[in-house]
């Protein structure tokens, strides 16, 4: 009668190998996740830095151009206040000099005829230059295209989206203002510039607020 001899199984070795394999796989997964997280964090920081730079550039241009465009409103407001009911512009040379010097960028030429009592009737050719702010959204659009904006967090996304929505409204009103100027419709232009002033003030506040804490989006 034959006998079979079973080889003793080293369970400790087998279990040890399984544990090593398990730990190795988990370490590889952890390292891969850590490495991917590090890449995402770096991409997020780059995206936020570009968005911040974009906002800072937009803010500088917005403030400068808003002041110049609102000067148009001031010019026509003051012009209407010194005109007579019949539309005639009758002033002393000193008053006209002060007015034309204050708004010299609007005057092309000024003609006058004596009116009497030291006053003159003035006719002026004026020129309006509407400043169009080239408000960029390239950095924001790229962050949306790449999908990295999903990493910014809800509050940050909400503020950024709201800010760029206001920016789009400003750009649309600027298009309307350009059209009104092209049509020589000064009344429409002044009305639109009034709306623009409110929107641009809101956008300026959003820009400054976002710049001050955009690093919190990291």
WOQUIMO-V281333 format. One record per helix or strand. SS is the DSSP state (H for helix, E for strand). FROM is the first residue (numbers start at 1). LEN is the number of residues. If there is no record, write none. Layout:
BEGIN
{{SS,FROM,LEN} {SS,FROM,LEN}}
END
This chain:
BEGIN
{{H,11,72} {E,89,4} {H,93,10} {H,104,3} {E,107,10} {E,119,8} {H,138,9} {H,148,4} {H,154,29} {H,186,32}}
END
